[in-house]
Amino acid sequence: MSLKLETQLELEPQFQKRDGLLPVIVQEMDSYQILMLGYVNPEALEKTLRTQKATFWSTSRNELWTKGETSGDYLEVLDILVDCDQDALIYQVRMLGSGVCHTKDEQGKTRKSCFYRKYSLKTQEMDFHYS
């Protein structure tokens, strides 16, 4: 990796390193809670930068999607953290709805985070972490 890429202050995502997709961790700005993991291609990143709403490339549907278009649970992107190799991103967001996960909790409500289970190395068991 070049020192220039690692130290420059220009956004230069390295899509070619990961077959055209970069992983994006989505983190709630106020709580620092990890909400989800998604992927962006150049078009999804450009739309996110333009609209300030988190847009991804759906690897299951092979199409562009903006989180919240069907659920109303949009994610306003406030900042984007870029890793040293410019091949992974963190969207720091404000939730404009009740949650990001497509699953529901026991009360039928959208879960705030897709990371609602925790596997304990100590007990070797998984349990619910967040709703």
C-alpha angles and dihedrals in degrees: 000000000000122000088227092061091045095051106029122108096216120102106243108160113202099224093156091066094063103038093269098310132096123198115241123199111204114214129182106240098218101043100025087226115155107239106178148330121241140159133240133200121196092274093051092048092048091051091048091051091047099044101026087226118118109257123180143180109249107225091193097049097028093227142106115264135179112215108246100026092117102019100039089232097124124177116221108210110221101170138002120215114207121202124230095266093042089234100109132045140197117209110206104205148179113224113234093189141028102283149336105231121099089217126082131226126235090281092053094253124136110261114244093224136026086221097074098135130068127200112211115216089198097056097023088227136116124227138168112281104177131003 
